[in-house]
Amino acid sequence: MIVIVNVRSSGESLAEILGQRGLRWVNLHEETSSESRAVPGAEQVIVHHDLAESVERLRSLSIDAVLPGSESGVTLANELAAALGLAHNAPELAAARRDKLLMAQAVEAYGLPGPRTRIVHTAEELDSLLAEWDSYPVVVKPASSAGSDGIAIAYSADLARAAFETLHGTVNRMHVRNDGVVVQEYLKGTLFIVNTVSANGVHVVTDVYEKRIDELDGRPVCRHLLLRKELDDFEESAVKYTFQCLDALGLRNGAAHTELMKTESGPRLVEVNSRLMGPAMPSDVFVPSLGYSQATMLLDRYLNESGFLRQVDSPYAPQRYLAQAQLRTSRSGVIRAMPGLDAIRALPGFLAFGKLPTPGRQIADPLLTTAANGICYFSHQDEAVLRASLDQLHQLEDAEAVFDLVPNS
């Protein structure tokens, strides 16, 4: 039996696969993650109040693994797994797997290069830091959050101060107050994603993506991910560097979603997320290209470990290119209709939509990477065909031709 903690985002993918396979699972969520109650199919639902109490309840069940169902479930899932004597990650590095400053420090202490990263708690601390900072832009962001929440790119000290004032003291998407704000060196280059699943320190790469990031109003905006079918020399080095980052953070078991930048000096870590890549995505989208999904690989790690370990020596060899794009609008408002969907369906390589919103849905922050506006998937043997379709998709988005919005009332 699998326990999923705070079932949101990628945890919904796990719940769906377990249900399809007829396997039992427990929905355990904190009171601050009440959205998890709506996910169907769990054999039991446990509301977490206290670690000892939750451990006692789980001991009466035959538990194979405790897995995070979202970023907010990462720390608690590891604490529960450790208390139950199940596979888990290094407890002493738990904070470093969530806090961006501690993460950067752990990677540096391991001897790996990474971006200069600092944290400030007051405007005075920020001014002192900026006085000795030697280059712009800088990235200003929460110490721990998700979905591009609160991230700003500042091209001057004044813009960095404005970003700090906007963020400092607010409560982020992880229900954590931003008492400290991270200031990080801006990395120039192309962003890549390396997804992995690990078993007792043995890491298996599941999928690698090139990630297009644009900038809008000083904020990074994810436009699409494109699966790498054959890894070049840099991408091979990025996989090796990712494995070293996982080791530096004591991440020996479970899924990880790592973002890194291709720079002139080689791969540099942006962040490691100790969970599946989000948001919730159907495994059927990935199978034609990969033969599996990261979520199915994660479950095999715990429920079919011998089969999982056979993947260690298997070459990374997707059969088709795969792309995904979270549908974008640059405006807030209420969705009246989605007239651009048929034009997207007509693009070469179109595969499917996922998580499409319904008319009447409010778009409060259009720049978050939470798939609130829906996702579209493309698949094709020819990379050039997919790149052309993605360009046409973004032209539709930039022309505000996908959504018909009315102002918020």
C-alpha positions in Angstrom: 0.0 0.0 0.0 1.2 3.5 -0.9 0.7 6.6 1.2 0.5 9.9 -0.8 1.0 13.0 1.3 -0.8 16.2 0.3 -2.3 14.9 -3.0 -2.2 17.8 -5.3 -0.5 18.4 -8.6 1.7 15.4 -9.5 0.2 13.3 -6.7 -3.0 13.1 -8.7 -1.0 11.2 -11.4 0.1 8.6 -8.8 -3.5 8.2 -7.5 -4.8 7.7 -11.0 -2.2 5.0 -11.8 -2.8 3.2 -8.5 -6.5 3.2 -9.2 -6.0 1.8 -12.7 -3.8 -1.0 -11.4 -6.3 -1.8 -8.6 -3.7 -1.0 -5.9 -4.5 0.4 -2.5 -3.4 3.8 -1.3 -3.9 6.2 1.6 -4.6 9.9 1.2 -2.8 11.6 4.0 -3.0 15.4 4.1 -2.3 18.2 6.4 -5.1 20.5 7.3 -3.6 23.3 5.2 -3.8 21.0 2.2 -7.6 20.4 2.4 -7.8 20.2 -1.5 -6.5 16.7 -1.2 -9.8 15.5 0.2 -11.4 15.8 -3.2 -9.1 13.2 -4.8 -11.2 10.0 -5.2 -10.1 6.3 -4.8 -8.2 6.2 -1.6 -8.8 3.3 0.8 -8.4 5.7 3.7 -8.2 9.4 4.2 -6.0 10.6 7.2 -5.9 14.2 8.3 -2.4 14.8 9.7 -2.2 16.6 13.0 0.8 15.1 14.8 3.7 12.9 13.5 3.4 10.3 16.3 -0.3 10.0 15.8 0.0 9.6 12.0 2.8 7.1 12.4 0.7 5.1 14.8 -2.2 5.0 12.4 0.0 3.9 9.5 1.7 1.2 11.5 -1.5 -0.8 11.5 -1.4 -0.9 7.7 0.9 -2.7 5.3 2.7 0.3 3.9 5.3 0.0 1.1 6.2 3.6 0.6 5.3 7.2 1.7 5.5 9.6 -1.3 4.9 13.3 -1.6 1.9 14.2 -3.7 3.0 17.8 -4.1 5.9 20.2 -3.1 4.1 20.8 0.2 4.2 17.1 1.0 8.0 16.6 0.5 9.2 17.1 4.1 6.3 15.3 5.9 6.5 12.3 3.5 10.1 11.8 4.3 9.6 12.2 8.1 6.8 9.6 8.0 8.9 7.2 5.8 11.8 7.5 8.2 9.7 6.9 11.3 8.1 3.8 9.7 11.5 2.4 8.7 10.8 2.7 5.0 13.0 4.0 2.2 13.6 7.7 2.7 16.2 10.5 2.2 18.8 11.9 4.5 16.9 13.6 7.4 19.8 15.9 8.2 19.5 17.5 4.7 15.7 17.7 4.6 15.7 21.5 4.9 18.3 21.8 2.1 15.9 19.9 -0.2 13.3 22.6 0.3 15.1 25.9 1.1 16.9 27.4 -1.9 19.7 29.0 0.1 20.5 25.8 2.0 20.2 23.8 -1.2 22.9 26.1 -2.9 25.1 25.8 0.2 24.8 22.0 0.3 25.7 21.7 -3.4 28.7 24.1 -2.9 29.9 22.1 0.1 29.8 19.0 -2.0 32.3 20.6 -4.4 29.9 21.4 -7.2 29.7 24.7 -9.0 26.4 26.7 -8.7 25.1 30.2 -8.8 25.9 32.7 -6.0 23.0 32.6 -3.6 22.2 34.8 -0.6 19.2 35.5 1.7 18.1 38.8 3.2 15.5 39.5 5.9 15.4 43.3 5.8 15.7 46.1 3.4 19.0 47.1 5.1 20.5 43.6 4.5 19.4 43.8 0.9 21.1 47.2 0.4 24.4 45.9 2.0 24.3 42.9 -0.3 23.6 44.9 -3.4 26.4 47.3 -2.6 28.9 44.4 -3.1 27.0 42.6 -5.9 29.0 43.0 -9.1 26.5 42.2 -11.9 22.9 42.4 -12.9 20.3 41.1 -13.4 19.7 39.2 -10.2 16.9 36.8 -9.4 14.7 37.6 -6.4 12.5 34.8 -5.1 11.0 33.0 -2.1 13.3 30.6 -0.1 10.8 27.8 -0.6 7.7 27.8 -2.9 6.6 26.4 -6.2 5.0 27.1 -9.6 7.2 30.2 -10.3 5.5 31.9 -7.4 7.1 35.3 -6.5 10.1 35.0 -8.8 11.3 38.3 -10.2 14.3 39.3 -12.5 15.8 42.6 -11.4 18.0 44.6 -13.7 19.0 47.2 -11.2 19.3 47.8 -7.4 16.1 49.8 -7.5 14.2 46.9 -9.2 15.7 44.4 -6.7 14.5 46.6 -3.8 11.0 46.8 -5.4 10.9 43.0 -5.8 12.0 42.5 -2.2 9.3 44.9 -0.9 6.6 43.1 -3.0 7.6 39.7 -1.7 8.8 40.2 1.9 6.3 39.3 4.6 3.8 37.7 2.2 2.6 34.1 2.5 3.6 32.0 -0.5 1.9 29.0 -2.2 3.4 26.6 0.3 1.6 28.6 3.1 5.0 29.8 4.3 5.6 33.4 5.3 8.4 35.0 3.2 10.4 36.4 6.1 13.6 35.7 4.2 14.0 36.5 0.5 16.6 34.8 -1.7 18.8 36.9 -4.1 20.5 34.7 -6.6 23.0 35.2 -9.5 21.1 35.3 -12.8 22.3 32.4 -15.0 22.4 33.1 -18.8 21.8 30.2 -21.0 19.3 27.5 -21.9 17.3 25.9 -19.2 17.1 22.1 -19.0 15.1 19.6 -16.9 16.4 16.3 -15.8 13.8 14.0 -14.2 14.9 11.0 -12.2 13.9 8.1 -9.9 16.3 6.8 -7.3 16.6 3.6 -5.2 19.0 3.5 -2.4 21.3 6.0 -4.1 21.1 4.5 -7.6 19.7 7.1 -9.9 17.8 6.5 -13.1 17.1 9.3 -15.6 13.5 9.1 -16.8 13.2 12.1 -19.1 15.2 15.2 -20.2 13.7 18.4 -21.5 14.8 21.6 -23.0 12.7 24.4 -21.4 11.9 27.6 -23.1 11.6 30.6 -20.7 10.5 34.0 -21.8 10.4 37.1 -19.7 7.2 39.2 -19.1 7.1 42.2 -16.8 10.3 41.1 -15.1 9.0 37.6 -14.4 10.2 34.4 -16.0 7.4 32.6 -18.0 7.6 29.0 -19.0 6.5 28.6 -22.6 7.1 24.9 -23.3 9.1 21.8 -22.6 10.6 19.7 -25.4 11.8 16.2 -24.7 15.3 15.4 -25.8 15.4 12.2 -27.8 19.1 11.8 -28.1 21.4 13.3 -25.5 24.4 15.4 -26.8 27.6 15.9 -24.8 26.2 18.7 -22.7 23.0 16.8 -21.9 25.0 13.8 -20.9 27.1 16.0 -18.6 23.9 17.6 -17.3 22.6 14.1 -16.3 25.9 13.3 -14.5 25.8 16.7 -12.7 22.2 16.1 -11.7 23.1 12.8 -10.1 25.9 14.6 -8.1 23.4 17.2 -7.0 21.1 14.5 -5.7 23.9 13.0 -3.8 24.8 16.4 -2.3 21.3 16.8 -1.1 21.0 13.2 0.4 18.3 12.3 -2.1 18.7 8.6 -2.3 15.1 7.5 -2.9 12.1 8.5 -4.9 11.5 11.0 -7.7 13.3 14.3 -8.4 12.6 17.1 -10.8 15.8 19.1 -11.4 16.2 22.3 -13.3 19.6 23.4 -14.4 21.1 26.0 -16.8 23.4 25.3 -19.8 26.0 28.0 -19.3 29.3 28.7 -21.0 31.0 27.1 -18.0 28.8 24.0 -18.0 25.7 22.9 -16.2 24.7 25.0 -13.2 21.9 24.1 -10.7 18.7 26.2 -10.5 16.9 23.9 -8.1 16.1 20.3 -7.2 12.5 19.4 -6.4 12.3 16.2 -4.4 9.1 15.0 -6.1 7.6 14.2 -9.5 7.5 16.8 -12.2 4.2 18.6 -11.9 1.5 19.3 -12.6 -0.7 16.2 -12.8 -0.2 14.7 -16.2 -1.7 11.5 -17.6 0.9 8.8 -18.1 -0.7 7.9 -21.5 0.8 11.1 -22.9 4.4 9.9 -22.1 4.2 6.2 -23.0 4.3 6.5 -26.8 7.6 8.4 -26.5 9.2 6.8 -23.5 7.4 3.5 -22.9 6.7 4.7 -19.3 6.2 7.9 -17.4 8.1 9.2 -14.4 5.1 8.4 -12.2 4.9 4.7 -13.4 8.7 4.4 -12.9 8.4 5.8 -9.4 5.7 3.2 -8.5 7.8 0.4 -10.0 10.7 1.5 -7.8 8.7 0.5 -4.7 6.4 -2.2 -6.0 8.6 -3.8 -8.7 12.1 -3.0 -7.6 13.8 -5.8 -9.6 12.1 -4.5 -12.8 13.1 -0.9 -11.9 16.7 -1.8 -11.4 16.8 -3.3 -14.9 16.4 0.2 -16.1 19.7 1.3 -14.6 21.7 -0.2 -17.5 19.1 0.5 -20.1 20.0 3.3 -22.5 18.0 6.5 -22.5 16.2 6.1 -25.9 12.8 7.8 -26.4 11.1 6.7 -29.6 9.4 10.1 -30.4 9.8 13.7 -29.5 7.3 15.0 -27.0 6.4 18.6 -26.1 4.1 20.2 -23.6 3.0 23.7 -23.2 1.0 25.3 -20.4 -1.5 27.5 -22.2 -0.8 31.2 -21.6 -2.5 34.6 -21.5 -0.9 37.8 -20.4 -4.0 39.1 -18.8 -6.1 38.4 -15.7 -9.8 37.9 -16.1 -12.6 35.4 -16.3 -12.7 32.9 -19.1 -15.8 33.4 -21.3 -14.7 30.9 -24.0 -11.7 29.3 -25.5 -12.0 30.0 -29.3 -8.3 29.1 -30.1 -8.5 25.4 -29.2 -9.5 24.3 -32.7 -6.6 26.1 -34.2 -4.3 24.4 -31.8 -5.8 21.0 -32.5 -5.0 21.6 -36.2 -1.3 22.0 -35.6 1.0 19.2 -36.8 1.8 16.8 -34.0 -1.0 17.8 -31.7 -1.7 15.0 -29.2 -4.1 16.1 -26.5 -5.2 18.8 -24.1 -5.1 18.3 -20.4 -6.6 20.1 -17.4 -8.6 22.6 -19.6 -10.4 25.2 -17.5 -14.2 25.6 -17.8 -15.8 28.9 -18.8 -16.3 31.0 -15.8 -12.9 30.2 -14.3 -11.0 33.1 -13.0 -7.4 33.7 -14.0 -5.8 35.6 -11.2 -2.1 35.3 -11.9 -1.5 34.3 -15.6 2.2 33.8 -15.1 2.2 31.0 -12.6 3.3 27.6 -13.9 0.4 25.6 -12.2 -1.4 24.6 -15.5 -4.5 26.5 -14.3 -5.1 27.5 -17.9 -4.7 24.0 -19.3 -1.9 22.1 -21.0 -1.4 21.0 -24.6 0.8 18.1 -25.7 2.5 17.4 -29.0 4.3 14.3 -30.3 6.1 13.7 -33.5 9.1 11.9 -35.0 10.5 15.1 -36.4 11.8 17.7 -33.9 11.5 20.5 -36.5 7.8 19.8 -36.9 7.2 20.1 -33.2 9.3 23.3 -32.9 7.3 24.9 -35.7 4.0 23.9 -34.1 5.1 25.3 -30.8 6.0 28.6 -32.5 2.6 28.8 -34.0 1.0 28.0 -30.6 2.9 30.8 -29.0 1.8 33.2 -31.8 -1.8 32.4 -31.0 -1.1 33.0 -27.3 0.7 36.2 -27.8 -2.2 37.5 -30.0 -4.6 36.6 -27.2 -6.4 34.3 -29.6 -6.7 31.3 -27.3 -8.9 32.7 -24.5 -11.8 35.1 -24.6 -11.6 36.9 -21.2 -13.8 39.4 -19.5 -12.5 41.6 -16.7 -12.7 40.4 -13.1 -15.9 41.7 -11.5 
